[in-house]
Amino acid sequence: MPKLKTKKSAAKRFRVTGSGKKIMRRKAFKNHLLERKSKERIRRRLSNIAVVHESDEPNIRLMMPYI
C-alpha cells in the first residue's frame, strides 16, 4: 500500500489539539486592509484561535492523514 501524501497547504493552516479530537484554525480577515478595522476587532476577535466546525472536520482529516 503506498503512503498517503499530506496536503501541505492544509498542514500550514491547521493544528490538532493535544488529544487529537479537535482541529484549530486561525481567523480570517487579519492580513490586510487593517486601517479601517477597529483595534478592538483586530485584537480581541480576530486574534483568537478558533475550532474548525464539525462539518468541515472530515475533509481536513482527509487532507492530513497522519495527524
MODELLER restraints for C-alpha pairs under 7 A, 6 or more apart:
rsr = mdl.restraints
at = mdl.atoms
rsr.add(forms.Gaussian(group=physical.xy_distance, feature=features.Distance(at['CA:4:A'], at['CA:65:A']), mean=6.97, stdev=0.5))
rsr.add(forms.Gaussian(group=physical.xy_distance, feature=features.Distance(at['CA:6:A'], at['CA:63:A']), mean=5.88, stdev=0.5))
rsr.add(forms.Gaussian(group=physical.xy_distance, feature=features.Distance(at['CA:6:A'], at['CA:64:A']), mean=4.93, stdev=0.5))
rsr.add(forms.Gaussian(group=physical.xy_distance, feature=features.Distance(at['CA:6:A'], at['CA:65:A']), mean=6.42, stdev=0.5))
rsr.add(forms.Gaussian(group=physical.xy_distance, feature=features.Distance(at['CA:7:A'], at['CA:63:A']), mean=5.31, stdev=0.5))
rsr.add(forms.Gaussian(group=physical.xy_distance, feature=features.Distance(at['CA:7:A'], at['CA:64:A']), mean=6.25, stdev=0.5))
rsr.add(forms.Gaussian(group=physical.xy_distance, feature=features.Distance(at['CA:10:A'], at['CA:63:A']), mean=6.63, stdev=0.5))
rsr.add(forms.Gaussian(group=physical.xy_distance, feature=features.Distance(at['CA:11:A'], at['CA:64:A']), mean=6.70, stdev=0.5))
rsr.add(forms.Gaussian(group=physical.xy_distance, feature=features.Distance(at['CA:13:A'], at['CA:25:A']), mean=6.43, stdev=0.5))
rsr.add(forms.Gaussian(group=physical.xy_distance, feature=features.Distance(at['CA:14:A'], at['CA:23:A']), mean=6.52, stdev=0.5))
rsr.add(forms.Gaussian(group=physical.xy_distance, feature=features.Distance(at['CA:14:A'], at['CA:24:A']), mean=5.73, stdev=0.5))
rsr.add(forms.Gaussian(group=physical.xy_distance, feature=features.Distance(at['CA:14:A'], at['CA:25:A']), mean=5.12, stdev=0.5))
rsr.add(forms.Gaussian(group=physical.xy_distance, feature=features.Distance(at['CA:15:A'], at['CA:23:A']), mean=5.72, stdev=0.5))
rsr.add(forms.Gaussian(group=physical.xy_distance, feature=features.Distance(at['CA:15:A'], at['CA:24:A']), mean=5.23, stdev=0.5))
rsr.add(forms.Gaussian(group=physical.xy_distance, feature=features.Distance(at['CA:15:A'], at['CA:25:A']), mean=6.72, stdev=0.5))
rsr.add(forms.Gaussian(group=physical.xy_distance, feature=features.Distance(at['CA:16:A'], at['CA:22:A']), mean=5.93, stdev=0.5))
rsr.add(forms.Gaussian(group=physical.xy_distance, feature=features.Distance(at['CA:16:A'], at['CA:23:A']), mean=4.53, stdev=0.5))
rsr.add(forms.Gaussian(group=physical.xy_distance, feature=features.Distance(at['CA:16:A'], at['CA:24:A']), mean=6.02, stdev=0.5))
rsr.add(forms.Gaussian(group=physical.xy_distance, feature=features.Distance(at['CA:17:A'], at['CA:23:A']), mean=6.27, stdev=0.5))
rsr.add(forms.Gaussian(group=physical.xy_distance, feature=features.Distance(at['CA:22:A'], at['CA:51:A']), mean=6.88, stdev=0.5))
rsr.add(forms.Gaussian(group=physical.xy_distance, feature=features.Distance(at['CA:23:A'], at['CA:51:A']), mean=5.94, stdev=0.5))
rsr.add(forms.Gaussian(group=physical.xy_distance, feature=features.Distance(at['CA:23:A'], at['CA:52:A']), mean=5.61, stdev=0.5))
rsr.add(forms.Gaussian(group=physical.xy_distance, feature=features.Distance(at['CA:24:A'], at['CA:49:A']), mean=6.59, stdev=0.5))
rsr.add(forms.Gaussian(group=physical.xy_distance, feature=features.Distance(at['CA:24:A'], at['CA:50:A']), mean=5.66, stdev=0.5))
rsr.add(forms.Gaussian(group=physical.xy_distance, feature=features.Distance(at['CA:24:A'], at['CA:51:A']), mean=4.54, stdev=0.5))
rsr.add(forms.Gaussian(group=physical.xy_distance, feature=features.Distance(at['CA:24:A'], at['CA:52:A']), mean=5.70, stdev=0.5))
rsr.add(forms.Gaussian(group=physical.xy_distance, feature=features.Distance(at['CA:25:A'], at['CA:49:A']), mean=5.91, stdev=0.5))
rsr.add(forms.Gaussian(group=physical.xy_distance, feature=features.Distance(at['CA:25:A'], at['CA:50:A']), mean=5.34, stdev=0.5))
rsr.add(forms.Gaussian(group=physical.xy_distance, feature=features.Distance(at['CA:25:A'], at['CA:51:A']), mean=6.09, stdev=0.5))
rsr.add(forms.Gaussian(group=physical.xy_distance, feature=features.Distance(at['CA:25:A'], at['CA:52:A']), mean=6.25, stdev=0.5))
rsr.add(forms.Gaussian(group=physical.xy_distance, feature=features.Distance(at['CA:26:A'], at['CA:49:A']), mean=5.16, stdev=0.5))
rsr.add(forms.Gaussian(group=physical.xy_distance, feature=features.Distance(at['CA:26:A'], at['CA:50:A']), mean=6.16, stdev=0.5))
rsr.add(forms.Gaussian(group=physical.xy_distance, feature=features.Distance(at['CA:27:A'], at['CA:46:A']), mean=5.64, stdev=0.5))
rsr.add(forms.Gaussian(group=physical.xy_distance, feature=features.Distance(at['CA:27:A'], at['CA:47:A']), mean=6.97, stdev=0.5))
rsr.add(forms.Gaussian(group=physical.xy_distance, feature=features.Distance(at['CA:27:A'], at['CA:48:A']), mean=6.93, stdev=0.5))
rsr.add(forms.Gaussian(group=physical.xy_distance, feature=features.Distance(at['CA:27:A'], at['CA:49:A']), mean=6.45, stdev=0.5))
rsr.add(forms.Gaussian(group=physical.xy_distance, feature=features.Distance(at['CA:27:A'], at['CA:50:A']), mean=6.53, stdev=0.5))
rsr.add(forms.Gaussian(group=physical.xy_distance, feature=features.Distance(at['CA:30:A'], at['CA:42:A']), mean=6.96, stdev=0.5))
rsr.add(forms.Gaussian(group=physical.xy_distance, feature=features.Distance(at['CA:30:A'], at['CA:46:A']), mean=6.52, stdev=0.5))
